[in-house]
Amino acid sequence: MALTKFGFIVTGDDFVQHQGTPAFSMKVVGVSDASKGVAVAKEMVAEGIQLIELCGGFSPVWAGRIIEAIEYKVPVGVVAYGPESIDGMYRLFAK
């Protein structure tokens, strides 16, 4: 089986965007709060998305909640940042 449907969830603002070709499609969903990622991931799985990636704005806690919520049905990856980026990430996502 080849990867033909990819999903990416990003924190920032609420939006939905579809891109792709007849052979490959990508759905990008923005959420204003990481907690909204759970419902988005469930919807993606129901739509046949085969692989989900989460932006670095999702903490390991939220990534785990999303993985559990979709019952491990598809792989979930998380963008990670090294120690040199921690201060910058904190400035972007601290409330």
Backbone hydrogen bonds, N-H to C=O, Kabsch-Sander energy under -0.5 kcal/mol:
donor,donor_aa,acceptor,acceptor_aa,energy
4,T,2,A,-0.6
6,F,25,S,-2.5
7,G,51,L,-2.8
8,F,27,K,-2.5
9,I,53,E,-2.5
10,V,8,F,-0.5
10,V,29,V,-2.4
12,G,31,V,-2.6
15,F,30,G,-1.5
17,Q,28,V,-2.6
19,Q,26,M,-2.5
21,T,24,F,-3.4
25,S,4,T,-2.9
26,M,19,Q,-3.2
27,K,6,F,-2.5
28,V,17,Q,-3.1
28,V,26,M,-0.5
29,V,8,F,-2.6
29,V,27,K,-0.5
30,G,15,F,-2.4
31,V,10,V,-2.5
36,K,33,D,-1.9
37,G,34,A,-1.8
38,V,35,S,-1.0
40,V,36,K,-1.8
41,A,37,G,-2.6
42,K,38,V,-2.1
43,E,39,A,-2.3
44,M,40,V,-2.5
45,V,41,A,-2.4
46,A,42,K,-2.2
47,E,43,E,-1.6
48,G,45,V,-1.5
49,I,44,M,-2.5
50,Q,5,K,-2.5
51,L,5,K,-0.9
52,I,75,P,-2.4
53,E,7,G,-2.4
54,L,77,G,-2.7
55,C,9,I,-2.3
58,F,55,C,-1.8
59,S,57,G,-0.5
63,A,59,S,-2.4
64,G,60,P,-2.3
65,R,61,V,-2.1
66,I,62,W,-2.4
67,I,63,A,-2.5
68,E,64,G,-2.5
69,A,65,R,-2.5
70,I,66,I,-2.0
71,E,68,E,-1.4
72,Y,67,I,-2.0
73,K,70,I,-1.5
77,G,52,I,-2.7
79,V,54,L,-2.7
85,S,82,G,-2.1
86,I,83,P,-1.0
89,M,85,S,-2.6
90,Y,86,I,-2.5
91,R,87,D,-2.1
92,L,88,G,-1.7
93,F,89,M,-2.3
94,A,90,Y,-2.2
